[in-house]
Amino acid sequence: MLSFRVHFLFLGALLCSVLHTGYAQFPQTLRLEARNPGITTSATTRSGVRYTITVAGTYSVWSSYTGVGVDGAYYYDIPELEFTLGRVPRPDAGGYTLPLWVGDTNRIPRTTVLPSNLLWQLSRQSGLRINGSPLANTGRSPIARYQTTIVGNGRGIQLQILDSTFNLAQNRMVDRSEDNSGALTVVIEEQPELNVCDVNTVCRNGRPIGLNIKASLLQYDSTQGRPTNLLADPARIALAVNNTFICPDSIVCNSRLTTLAFSLVVDRSGAMELPFGSSTQTRLQALQRSATTFLRNLRPFDQSQLITFSDTPTLVVPWTTNTVQVSTAIASITPRGSTAFYDAALIALAECEQQSIGNKAIILLTDGEDNASRSNESDVIARARQLRIPLYTVGVSLDPGAEASLQRIARATNGRYLSANSPAELDSVFARINREAGSEECCTVYFRLPETLLISSTQSTMTILARDMAGRMAQQTVTANLTNSCTSSITSSIRSDKSITVQKSPVNITIAPNPAQASVTIGLNLARQGIVSADIVSSTGQMVRTIAYQVYAVGEHSHTVAVHDLPPGIYFVRTFFNGEQETTIPFVIQR
């Protein structure tokens, strides 16, 4: 019987952590053991968000073979013993060449003598699968490292190493991974989202001189359960116009990016009439004052609603921008009855599901443990995770032992538990929630455009490029109207260089020429010895060339890389020093 088995020898970093919550942190590193035929599922992705997957390593599928034979995308070596024993056809006899892509659909050997189910067919038998598909057939990497990008679908990414053969006795494909050795390392990174809200011409004396662009670079923060804006640093954004890179003149981040929608879930049980700590105010009176201040600080287009609960929950005020209406309803609360905040939280979640605008959050305030709900804590957590809505739970004069459920709900939904034992502390709680839930800002970025562009064009298509703190790139193409429409003016000058030098200790990187045509020379100047990995990546984040992967001594080193076969456009040199990313800098291929 024909049998073909596969192996991966681990080349990357060891497994850091595997998080199983619905909001697990990215980047995530997973180790796929070649002996394990099962599916490994990553943390939950967010729908519509792009994820870069980097696969590194090799593995073996022959117990007697200590070498390597397969990486993330290709069979590239087969032990001689397998040919001698006739378990695998030699390339010339089988009609194939090495390296052989693991998604190859040809049946090997190409013969009509054997039944088709006995033939070796990699597409159904062998290799790494990401959501059921192999890596693209782009050519074997000499360092066994590959990248691909997928779009999140609200579920985890499924990873599996196949190693199977047809069993005549059972008349079916069976797993044969029991004698495999080695592993693959898979790193999954969430790409930042570059949102461009507005592009306006900047003029002086009735004449355009540049642009202001309102934008945000959003990175999902799993600790907060929402995205945050990373764009405040001018080094994170540039404008590419006609193969020239333009740095920003200035950045001002002073306006909130999105509408906020708060569901206020307020306890109206009888205990809310009790004194609040040592204050002369009752708990309800303190709540009424603090909530009114909180609502007054919302912006005119923010949304709010009010749900109250005792024995049963009640939707008192549906979604509205009228904060006075919500404040008036809170002022009219009459305390009585027991506490059913689980049921109230589920109603709030259902209302948030119907709210289509803004970042949504639930503020659930109670002074006692739940003693009247039909639902339970698990129901609330499961539904909040499904909808990705954080719950900020607030305990009012709660004993430490009564806080546990509220703490678990907040932690599991990426909200926050906050306690208040006085009116002043309750004021601070509401101010903190408003600050944290609404911390996103839209930045205005000012660019001065080249004189040649302003003279020759009435409009121009340009690319906005931005990178997050890990060096991951995001981009968006916009068309700017270069007319006499003025919005503001800028006075300082801006530099636009044909060559780029970036200094970031311990590696200084130079790129020349820029723009490049047939080749580009990458200079690496090391302040201390270490392992440097340098790659050329496309504007979409795909690795297209490996420049270096080795130990370098202190001093200058250079590599000339052929790029004649790469399409014209924007590319980046991305470097790692001792496994930690140093920087990503752009250059242009132009012909």
Backbone torsions as a table, in degrees:
resi	resn	phi	psi	omega
1	MET	NA	137.6	179.5
2	LEU	-73.9	132.5	179.3
3	SER	-139.1	133.6	177.0
4	PHE	-134.1	123.3	-172.7
5	ARG	-121.8	157.5	-170.4
6	VAL	-128.0	158.6	-175.9
7	HIS	-145.6	143.0	175.8
8	PHE	-123.9	124.0	173.6
9	LEU	-95.8	120.6	-171.9
10	PHE	-62.3	127.7	-178.1
11	LEU	-116.8	-13.4	-173.2
12	GLY	-102.8	-162.2	178.6
13	ALA	-74.7	156.9	177.9
14	LEU	-71.1	165.0	-179.7
15	LEU	-59.1	125.9	178.3
16	CYS	-84.3	-59.5	-178.5
17	SER	-163.2	150.1	174.0
18	VAL	-122.8	111.5	-174.8
19	LEU	-100.2	135.8	-171.6
20	HIS	-109.4	0.2	178.5
21	THR	-77.7	164.2	-178.0
22	GLY	-66.7	-14.1	-178.3
23	TYR	-122.6	36.0	-175.0
24	ALA	-59.2	149.7	-174.9
25	GLN	-73.2	137.0	166.2
26	PHE	-106.6	148.8	5.2
27	PRO	-70.9	153.5	-179.7
28	GLN	-126.3	134.3	179.4
29	THR	-111.0	126.5	-179.0
30	LEU	-122.8	141.2	176.0
31	ARG	-108.8	121.1	179.2
32	LEU	-102.9	107.8	177.8
33	GLU	-74.6	133.5	-178.5
34	ALA	-65.5	-22.0	177.7
35	ARG	-76.3	-14.1	-175.0
36	ASN	-96.5	112.6	-178.7
37	PRO	-83.8	-4.2	-174.5
38	GLY	-79.0	172.3	179.0
39	ILE	-89.4	129.4	172.7
40	THR	-102.2	128.4	-176.2
41	THR	-110.9	132.5	-179.5
42	SER	-75.6	-179.1	171.2
43	ALA	-63.0	161.4	-177.9
44	THR	-65.7	130.7	176.8
45	THR	-88.4	165.1	175.8
46	ARG	-101.7	133.7	-176.7
47	SER	-59.4	133.8	176.5
48	GLY	83.3	-8.8	-179.3
49	VAL	-92.4	140.1	-177.9
50	ARG	-86.4	141.2	-180.0
51	TYR	-126.6	131.5	174.9
52	THR	-93.9	129.0	-179.6
53	ILE	-114.1	121.0	177.3
54	THR	-110.0	124.9	-178.4
55	VAL	-114.0	129.6	179.8
56	ALA	-136.1	146.6	173.1
57	GLY	122.8	171.5	175.4
58	THR	-137.5	161.1	176.0
59	TYR	-148.0	165.8	-179.6
60	SER	-120.7	150.2	178.8
61	VAL	-119.3	11.9	179.7
62	TRP	-119.7	123.0	-175.3
63	SER	-64.5	-27.5	-178.1
64	SER	-90.5	2.5	-173.2
65	TYR	-112.2	120.2	-178.5
66	THR	-95.7	-6.2	177.2
67	GLY	-80.2	-161.9	178.8
68	VAL	-125.1	157.2	-175.8
69	GLY	-142.9	-22.5	-174.6
70	VAL	-138.1	141.2	171.9
71	ASP	-116.0	-159.3	-174.6
72	GLY	-64.4	-18.8	-174.9
73	ALA	-135.4	-13.6	-171.8
74	TYR	-141.1	144.3	158.6
75	TYR	-79.3	124.5	-179.2
76	TYR	-128.9	-5.6	178.6
77	ASP	-154.0	136.9	178.5
78	ILE	-129.2	129.7	-178.7
79	PRO	-63.5	144.1	-177.8
80	GLU	-58.4	-33.4	-178.7
81	LEU	-59.6	-35.8	180.0
82	GLU	-64.6	-35.7	176.1
83	PHE	-70.4	-44.4	-176.0
84	THR	-61.4	-41.4	-179.0
85	LEU	-80.8	-4.1	177.3
86	GLY	76.0	16.7	179.8
87	ARG	-80.8	-22.3	178.7
88	VAL	-134.8	132.6	177.5
89	PRO	-71.2	141.7	173.8
90	ARG	-63.6	153.4	-177.9
91	PRO	-52.1	-43.0	-177.7
92	ASP	-68.2	-32.9	179.3
93	ALA	-81.6	-29.1	-177.1
94	GLY	-90.1	-9.1	178.7
95	GLY	75.4	32.7	178.9
96	TYR	-137.6	166.8	175.9
97	THR	-128.8	152.0	175.5
98	LEU	-99.6	144.6	0.0
99	PRO	-72.9	150.4	-176.7
100	LEU	-119.1	123.1	-177.1
101	TRP	-64.8	137.7	-177.4
102	VAL	-71.9	-9.6	175.7
103	GLY	-97.6	9.3	-178.2
104	ASP	-61.9	131.5	-176.7
105	THR	-96.1	-4.1	178.5
106	ASN	-68.7	147.3	174.1
107	ARG	-94.1	132.9	-174.7
108	ILE	-125.7	135.8	-3.2
109	PRO	-71.8	157.4	-178.1
110	ARG	-82.1	88.9	-175.1
111	THR	-143.8	156.4	176.2
112	THR	-103.3	2.9	-176.8
113	VAL	-75.0	-48.7	-177.4
114	LEU	-84.3	148.7	172.3
115	PRO	-59.6	147.9	-175.2
116	SER	-61.4	-28.6	-178.2
117	ASN	-74.6	-9.8	176.8
118	LEU	-93.9	-5.9	-177.8
119	LEU	-84.7	150.1	179.9
120	TRP	-77.2	121.7	179.1
121	GLN	-136.6	104.0	-171.8
122	LEU	-62.0	-33.5	-175.1
123	SER	-60.7	-23.6	179.9
124	ARG	-114.4	-6.6	-171.7
125	GLN	-116.5	-31.8	-162.2
126	SER	-140.3	156.6	169.2
127	GLY	97.5	173.0	-179.4
128	LEU	-73.5	140.9	173.6
129	ARG	-127.0	133.3	175.6
130	ILE	-115.0	113.4	-171.7
131	ASN	50.6	39.9	175.3
132	GLY	85.4	-2.2	-176.5
133	SER	-120.1	147.7	175.8
134	PRO	-77.6	165.2	170.7
135	LEU	-63.2	157.1	-177.3
136	ALA	-65.5	152.0	-179.7
137	ASN	-86.0	80.0	-174.5
138	THR	-111.2	5.5	-177.6
139	GLY	105.5	142.1	-175.0
140	ARG	-71.8	135.2	177.1
141	SER	-82.4	131.1	179.6
142	PRO	-67.2	-19.4	178.0
143	ILE	-109.1	15.7	174.4
144	ALA	55.3	46.0	179.0
145	ARG	-133.0	131.0	-175.4
146	TYR	-135.5	155.0	177.2
147	GLN	-132.7	147.8	171.3
148	THR	-147.0	163.3	180.0
149	THR	-125.8	134.6	175.3
150	ILE	-128.7	164.3	176.9
151	VAL	-103.2	129.8	-179.0
152	GLY	-63.8	149.8	-178.4
153	ASN	-126.2	16.6	-179.2
154	GLY	84.5	1.3	177.0
155	ARG	-124.5	173.4	176.5
156	GLY	-74.7	159.4	176.3
157	ILE	-87.1	128.9	-176.8
158	GLN	-95.6	128.7	-177.1
159	LEU	-123.9	137.8	-177.9
160	GLN	-156.9	140.2	171.7
161	ILE	-102.2	117.9	178.8
162	LEU	-89.1	139.4	170.5
163	ASP	-155.3	96.6	-174.0
164	SER	-139.5	163.9	176.6
165	THR	-147.5	162.5	-178.6
166	PHE	-82.7	128.3	179.5
167	ASN	-101.0	116.9	-177.5
168	LEU	-64.9	-41.8	-176.9
169	ALA	-64.0	-39.6	-178.5
170	GLN	-91.8	-11.1	179.0
171	ASN	57.7	43.3	179.4
172	ARG	-162.4	166.5	175.1
173	MET	-74.1	135.1	179.3
174	VAL	-127.4	152.3	179.4
175	ASP	-74.0	139.1	178.6
176	ARG	-130.3	39.4	-175.8
177	SER	-91.5	3.6	-171.5
178	GLU	-66.0	-26.1	-179.9
179	ASP	-109.0	16.7	176.4
180	ASN	-70.4	161.3	174.7
181	SER	-144.4	158.3	-179.1
182	GLY	92.1	-176.4	-174.7
183	ALA	-160.5	162.7	171.1
184	LEU	-109.3	148.0	170.7
185	THR	-109.5	129.4	-179.8
186	VAL	-121.5	121.7	177.4
187	VAL	-110.6	125.0	-178.7
188	ILE	-112.9	122.0	-178.0
189	GLU	-121.6	135.5	176.3
190	GLU	-84.5	124.1	-179.6
191	GLN	-75.5	143.1	177.2
192	PRO	-67.4	154.5	179.4
193	GLU	-106.4	119.9	176.6
194	LEU	-95.7	113.5	178.4
195	ASN	-107.3	121.1	176.8
196	VAL	-104.3	113.4	-175.0
197	CYS	-86.4	-35.0	-173.2
198	ASP	-161.4	146.8	175.8
199	VAL	-131.2	123.3	-178.2
200	ASN	-130.2	148.2	176.2
201	THR	-77.3	139.4	175.1
202	VAL	-106.3	129.5	-174.2
203	CYS	-125.2	159.0	170.9
204	ARG	-143.0	132.5	-178.9
205	ASN	53.1	41.6	177.1
206	GLY	74.1	17.3	-175.0
207	ARG	-134.4	134.2	-179.3
208	PRO	-68.6	139.1	176.4
209	ILE	-127.6	-12.4	-177.9
210	GLY	-178.4	-162.0	-177.1
211	LEU	-133.4	149.0	159.0
212	ASN	-117.3	135.0	-174.3
213	ILE	-122.1	123.3	175.0
214	LYS	-91.7	122.3	-172.5
215	ALA	-152.6	167.1	173.6
216	SER	-144.2	147.0	174.3
217	LEU	-114.2	103.1	-170.7
218	LEU	-95.1	129.5	173.5
219	GLN	-122.1	127.3	-177.5
220	TYR	-70.3	126.9	-179.0
221	ASP	-105.0	103.7	-175.7
222	SER	-68.3	-22.5	178.8
223	THR	-72.4	-23.8	-179.6
224	GLN	-107.5	-12.8	179.8
225	GLY	74.9	23.5	-177.6
226	ARG	-160.7	163.5	177.3
227	PRO	-79.0	152.9	174.7
228	THR	-125.0	156.4	-176.0
229	ASN	-93.4	128.2	-177.1
230	LEU	-106.5	10.5	-164.8
231	LEU	-87.1	0.7	-173.9
232	ALA	-63.4	-23.8	-179.2
233	ASP	-84.5	120.5	-179.9
234	PRO	-59.5	-22.8	-179.0
235	ALA	-71.9	-6.7	-175.5
236	ARG	-93.7	-1.9	-174.8
237	ILE	-141.3	146.5	176.1
238	ALA	-149.6	165.0	179.2
239	LEU	-118.6	130.3	177.8
240	ALA	-108.2	115.0	-178.9
241	VAL	-128.8	119.4	178.6
242	ASN	50.5	45.2	177.4
243	ASN	66.0	17.4	173.9
244	THR	-114.0	133.1	179.1
245	PHE	-93.5	131.4	-178.9
246	ILE	-118.1	127.2	177.4
247	CYS	-84.4	155.5	179.9
248	PRO	-71.7	146.1	174.4
249	ASP	-75.4	-40.1	177.7
250	SER	-165.0	162.0	175.6
251	ILE	-133.2	133.0	174.7
252	VAL	-125.1	121.0	179.8
253	CYS	-115.4	99.5	-174.7
254	ASN	-142.9	12.8	178.9
255	SER	-133.3	138.4	-178.6
256	ARG	-68.8	141.6	-171.5
257	LEU	-76.6	-45.1	-171.1
258	THR	-127.1	163.0	172.8
259	THR	-69.6	143.8	175.3
260	LEU	-105.6	144.6	177.8
261	ALA	-130.9	109.2	-178.0
262	PHE	-105.2	127.0	169.9
263	SER	-98.6	112.5	179.1
264	LEU	-89.2	118.4	-178.5
265	VAL	-115.2	108.1	-164.9
266	VAL	-118.5	134.3	178.1
267	ASP	-72.5	127.7	173.0
268	ARG	-122.1	27.0	177.5
269	SER	-70.2	167.4	-174.4
270	GLY	-60.6	-28.4	-177.6
271	ALA	-68.7	-13.5	179.1
272	MET	-69.1	-10.4	175.8
273	GLU	-84.4	-6.8	-178.7
274	LEU	-73.7	158.2	177.5
275	PRO	-62.3	150.6	-179.1
276	PHE	-100.1	98.1	-177.8
277	GLY	61.3	-132.4	179.4
278	SER	-93.3	5.3	-178.1
279	SER	-76.0	158.7	173.7
280	THR	-80.7	-11.7	178.5
281	GLN	-81.5	149.6	170.6
282	THR	-80.0	168.6	177.8
283	ARG	-61.6	-38.7	-179.3
284	LEU	-67.3	-42.6	179.8
285	GLN	-62.3	-41.2	178.1
286	ALA	-65.0	-40.5	178.0
287	LEU	-61.8	-44.7	-178.4
288	GLN	-59.9	-41.5	-180.0
289	ARG	-70.2	-46.8	-177.9
290	SER	-65.9	-41.5	-178.9
291	ALA	-66.7	-37.0	178.4
292	THR	-63.6	-41.6	176.4
293	THR	-64.0	-42.5	178.6
294	PHE	-59.5	-47.0	-179.3
295	LEU	-65.6	-37.0	-179.7
296	ARG	-64.0	-27.9	-177.9
297	ASN	-85.6	-4.3	175.5
298	LEU	-72.2	154.5	178.4
299	ARG	-78.6	161.6	-175.5
300	PRO	-58.7	-27.8	-177.3
301	PHE	-99.3	1.5	173.5
302	ASP	-71.4	151.9	-178.4
303	GLN	-109.2	151.5	173.0
304	SER	-149.6	161.2	174.8
305	GLN	-148.7	166.2	-178.9
306	LEU	-129.8	126.1	171.6
307	ILE	-122.6	129.4	175.8
308	THR	-114.3	158.4	-178.9
309	PHE	-149.1	145.7	163.4
310	SER	-137.3	-105.5	174.5
311	ASP	-66.3	-34.5	178.5
312	THR	-136.8	153.7	177.9
313	PRO	-86.8	154.1	179.2
314	THR	-139.2	130.0	171.4
315	LEU	-79.9	108.5	-174.6
316	VAL	-89.6	-47.5	179.6
317	VAL	-129.2	118.4	176.3
318	PRO	-71.2	178.2	-176.9
319	TRP	-53.9	132.0	-177.3
320	THR	-157.5	157.2	169.6
321	THR	-95.0	-1.5	-178.1
322	ASN	-85.8	90.7	-177.6
323	THR	-69.2	-26.1	177.5
324	VAL	-64.0	-39.5	178.7
325	GLN	-62.2	-41.9	180.0
326	VAL	-68.8	-42.7	179.0
327	SER	-61.7	-41.4	179.1
328	THR	-63.2	-38.9	179.4
329	ALA	-67.6	-37.3	177.1
330	ILE	-65.7	-38.7	-179.4
331	ALA	-65.5	-20.7	-176.9
332	SER	-97.4	7.4	-178.9
333	ILE	-66.0	134.2	175.6
334	THR	-115.3	114.8	-175.8
335	PRO	-71.2	136.9	171.4
336	ARG	-173.3	156.5	170.7
337	GLY	88.5	-168.8	-175.2
338	SER	-94.4	-159.4	-172.6
339	THR	-129.1	119.6	180.0
340	ALA	-130.7	65.3	-174.0
341	PHE	-80.5	-20.6	174.3
342	TYR	-62.4	-47.9	179.0
343	ASP	-61.8	-39.3	179.8
344	ALA	-65.4	-39.9	179.4
345	ALA	-63.1	-38.7	179.1
346	LEU	-66.6	-36.8	175.7
347	ILE	-65.0	-41.6	178.7
348	ALA	-62.3	-40.4	178.1
349	LEU	-64.3	-39.8	177.2
350	ALA	-64.4	-38.7	177.6
351	GLU	-67.5	-39.1	178.4
352	CYS	-65.4	-34.3	178.4
353	GLU	-62.3	-31.7	-179.8
354	GLN	-82.6	-13.7	-179.8
355	GLN	-85.0	115.2	-171.3
356	SER	-93.7	-9.2	-176.3
357	ILE	-117.0	151.9	169.9
358	GLY	82.4	167.3	169.1
359	ASN	-80.9	127.5	-173.4
360	LYS	-104.1	143.7	176.2
361	ALA	-150.5	150.2	178.4
362	ILE	-112.0	131.1	173.2
363	ILE	-108.8	110.3	-177.4
364	LEU	-109.9	116.1	-176.4
365	LEU	-116.1	128.4	179.5
366	THR	-148.1	155.4	177.1
367	ASP	-112.3	14.0	-179.2
368	GLY	-157.9	169.1	176.6
369	GLU	-75.2	153.7	179.0
370	ASP	-68.9	128.5	179.2
371	ASN	-137.3	15.5	-175.9
372	ALA	-143.3	-0.2	-174.7
373	SER	-78.2	150.8	170.7
374	ARG	-84.2	-28.1	178.2
375	SER	-92.0	-177.0	-178.2
376	ASN	-139.2	-179.5	-177.9
377	GLU	-58.6	-43.0	-178.8
378	SER	-62.5	-37.3	177.9
379	ASP	-61.1	-43.3	-178.9
380	VAL	-65.4	-46.7	-178.0
381	ILE	-63.1	-45.2	-178.6
382	ALA	-61.1	-43.2	-178.0
383	ARG	-70.1	-40.6	179.6
384	ALA	-64.9	-39.9	177.0
385	ARG	-64.1	-40.8	179.9
386	GLN	-61.1	-40.9	-177.8
387	LEU	-89.7	-8.4	-178.6
388	ARG	57.3	50.6	179.7
389	ILE	-119.1	121.9	-179.7
390	PRO	-76.8	144.5	174.5
391	LEU	-110.5	120.6	171.2
392	TYR	-93.7	107.3	-178.1
393	THR	-97.4	135.9	-175.6
394	VAL	-124.0	119.8	176.6
395	GLY	-96.8	120.9	-178.5
396	VAL	-100.3	110.7	179.9
397	SER	51.5	42.5	178.7
398	LEU	-86.7	142.3	170.4
399	ASP	-67.1	149.1	-178.6
400	PRO	-53.4	-36.5	-179.3
401	GLY	-69.8	-18.1	-178.1
402	ALA	-92.9	0.0	-176.1
403	GLU	-89.3	-12.5	-167.4
404	ALA	-58.7	-46.2	-176.7
405	SER	-65.7	-42.7	178.3
406	LEU	-63.3	-36.9	178.2
407	GLN	-66.1	-43.1	-179.6
408	ARG	-65.3	-41.0	179.6
409	ILE	-62.6	-46.8	-179.3
410	ALA	-63.0	-44.7	-178.1
411	ARG	-65.5	-42.1	-176.3
412	ALA	-72.6	-19.9	-177.8
413	THR	-108.4	9.9	-178.4
414	ASN	61.0	32.0	169.9
415	GLY	-96.5	-141.3	178.8
416	ARG	-156.3	138.9	172.2
417	TYR	-94.7	131.6	179.7
418	LEU	-131.9	136.6	179.2
419	SER	-109.1	148.8	179.4
420	ALA	-137.3	123.2	179.9
421	ASN	-117.6	12.5	176.8
422	SER	-160.0	161.2	176.8
423	PRO	-57.4	-37.8	-180.0
424	ALA	-64.9	-40.5	178.2
425	GLU	-66.1	-34.9	178.2
426	LEU	-66.6	-38.2	174.4
427	ASP	-58.3	-44.7	-179.2
428	SER	-65.3	-36.9	179.0
429	VAL	-61.0	-49.3	-179.2
430	PHE	-64.8	-39.4	179.1
431	ALA	-64.3	-38.9	-179.8
432	ARG	-67.3	-42.4	179.5
433	ILE	-62.7	-42.9	179.4
434	ASN	-62.2	-40.2	-178.7
435	ARG	-68.9	-44.4	-176.2
436	GLU	-72.6	-45.3	-177.5
437	ALA	-70.3	-23.3	-176.6
438	GLY	-115.2	30.2	-173.6
439	SER	-80.7	-10.5	178.9
440	GLU	-66.2	142.4	179.0
441	GLU	-132.0	148.9	171.4
442	CYS	-98.3	128.4	-176.3
443	CYS	-100.0	144.5	172.4
444	THR	-102.1	118.8	-176.2
445	VAL	-109.4	125.7	-177.6
446	TYR	-101.7	128.8	177.1
447	PHE	-124.8	137.0	168.8
448	ARG	-95.6	127.7	-175.5
449	LEU	-91.2	152.2	179.2
450	PRO	-61.2	143.5	-179.3
451	GLU	-60.6	-37.1	-178.6
452	THR	-61.9	-36.8	179.1
453	LEU	-70.3	-40.6	-177.3
454	LEU	-68.1	-31.8	-179.6
455	ILE	-75.1	-37.9	-169.9
456	SER	-92.5	-11.4	-171.1
457	SER	-130.8	147.0	167.9
458	THR	-99.1	-18.9	171.1
459	GLN	-152.5	157.0	-175.6
460	SER	-146.5	138.8	172.9
461	THR	-91.6	127.9	-176.9
462	MET	-140.2	163.3	-177.8
463	THR	-113.6	128.2	174.5
464	ILE	-95.2	126.1	-177.6
465	LEU	-117.3	138.8	177.8
466	ALA	-145.5	154.2	178.8
467	ARG	-135.1	147.7	178.3
468	ASP	-88.0	-172.7	-173.8
469	MET	-69.1	-20.4	177.4
470	ALA	-91.3	1.2	179.5
471	GLY	88.6	2.7	178.8
472	ARG	-71.8	138.9	-172.3
473	MET	-99.6	148.9	170.8
474	ALA	-137.1	152.6	-178.7
475	GLN	-149.9	159.1	174.6
476	GLN	-152.2	135.5	179.3
477	THR	-93.0	132.8	179.9
478	VAL	-132.3	158.1	173.7
479	THR	-112.1	118.8	-177.7
480	ALA	-97.7	137.4	177.5
481	ASN	-90.2	109.7	-176.0
482	LEU	-97.4	65.6	179.0
483	THR	-110.3	-169.3	-178.4
484	ASN	-87.2	17.3	176.6
485	SER	-75.5	122.0	-174.3
486	CYS	-110.9	141.6	175.5
487	THR	-120.7	-33.1	179.2
488	SER	-169.0	-177.4	179.0
489	SER	-135.5	156.3	176.5
490	ILE	-129.3	155.0	-172.7
491	THR	-120.0	-26.9	-175.4
492	SER	-81.7	160.2	-178.5
493	SER	-86.4	165.9	179.9
494	ILE	-136.2	146.9	-175.6
495	ARG	-99.0	137.8	174.4
496	SER	-132.9	106.0	-173.4
497	ASP	-101.3	149.3	173.9
498	LYS	-83.1	-22.3	174.2
499	SER	-122.6	154.4	-173.6
500	ILE	-126.3	131.6	173.1
501	THR	-126.4	128.3	-179.4
502	VAL	-122.6	126.3	178.3
503	GLN	-106.4	119.7	174.0
504	LYS	-147.2	105.4	-175.6
505	SER	-56.0	143.1	5.3
506	PRO	-95.7	13.6	-178.2
507	VAL	-122.7	124.9	172.4
508	ASN	-99.9	129.2	-173.6
509	ILE	-119.4	133.2	174.0
510	THR	-124.8	149.5	178.8
511	ILE	-129.3	125.8	178.7
512	ALA	-156.0	142.7	-8.2
513	PRO	-76.9	163.6	178.2
514	ASN	-144.5	106.2	11.0
515	PRO	-71.6	154.6	177.8
516	ALA	-105.8	160.7	177.3
517	GLN	-122.2	-78.3	-177.0
518	ALA	-90.2	-30.4	-178.3
519	SER	-152.1	163.8	178.0
520	VAL	-139.6	141.3	179.0
521	THR	-104.9	123.9	179.7
522	ILE	-104.3	120.0	177.4
523	GLY	-99.0	133.8	178.5
524	LEU	-123.4	118.4	178.5
525	ASN	-116.7	111.5	-173.0
526	LEU	-97.7	131.2	175.1
527	ALA	-81.9	-22.7	174.6
528	ARG	-149.5	159.0	-176.5
529	GLN	-68.5	144.4	176.8
530	GLY	178.6	175.8	177.9
531	ILE	-86.3	123.9	178.6
532	VAL	-114.3	128.7	170.9
533	SER	-115.5	124.6	-179.0
534	ALA	-132.7	133.0	-178.9
535	ASP	-133.9	155.7	166.5
536	ILE	-99.3	127.9	179.7
537	VAL	-121.5	152.4	179.5
538	SER	-78.4	174.5	179.9
539	SER	-67.0	-16.7	176.6
540	THR	-94.3	3.6	176.3
541	GLY	93.3	4.1	-179.9
542	GLN	-82.7	132.9	178.3
543	MET	-75.0	122.7	-176.0
544	VAL	-115.4	-19.0	177.4
545	ARG	-147.5	141.0	169.9
546	THR	-100.4	120.3	-179.1
547	ILE	-86.8	-47.1	-175.8
548	ALA	-158.2	149.8	172.7
549	TYR	-156.7	82.9	-173.4
550	GLN	-164.9	172.6	175.9
551	VAL	-83.9	130.8	179.0
552	TYR	-116.9	142.5	172.7
553	ALA	-80.7	168.8	175.7
554	VAL	-61.5	138.3	178.1
555	GLY	126.0	-165.6	-173.8
556	GLU	-96.5	139.9	177.1
557	HIS	-142.1	144.5	179.7
558	SER	-137.1	150.4	178.7
559	HIS	-136.0	128.3	174.0
560	THR	-100.0	124.5	-173.0
561	VAL	-118.0	130.0	176.5
562	ALA	-72.3	132.2	178.1
563	VAL	-130.5	14.8	-175.6
564	HIS	-63.3	-25.1	-177.9
565	ASP	-93.1	1.6	179.6
566	LEU	-93.0	141.6	179.1
567	PRO	-63.2	147.8	175.4
568	PRO	-58.1	148.1	178.2
569	GLY	151.5	-165.0	-176.9
570	ILE	-95.2	130.8	177.9
571	TYR	-131.7	172.3	-178.2
572	PHE	-138.5	144.8	168.5
573	VAL	-97.6	120.9	-177.9
574	ARG	-116.2	127.1	-175.4
575	THR	-121.7	149.3	172.3
576	PHE	-125.5	139.5	175.0
577	PHE	-119.5	117.9	-176.1
578	ASN	52.0	40.4	175.2
579	GLY	84.7	-6.5	179.9
580	GLU	-108.1	133.4	-175.1
581	GLN	-69.2	130.5	-179.8
582	GLU	-91.0	-54.4	-176.1
583	THR	-166.5	165.2	172.3
584	THR	-131.1	121.6	-178.3
585	ILE	-126.7	147.9	-172.2
586	PRO	-93.1	157.4	165.8
587	PHE	-152.8	171.5	-173.4
588	VAL	-121.5	138.7	167.1
589	ILE	-103.2	123.4	-173.5
590	GLN	-136.7	138.4	177.7
591	ARG	-135.4	NA	NA
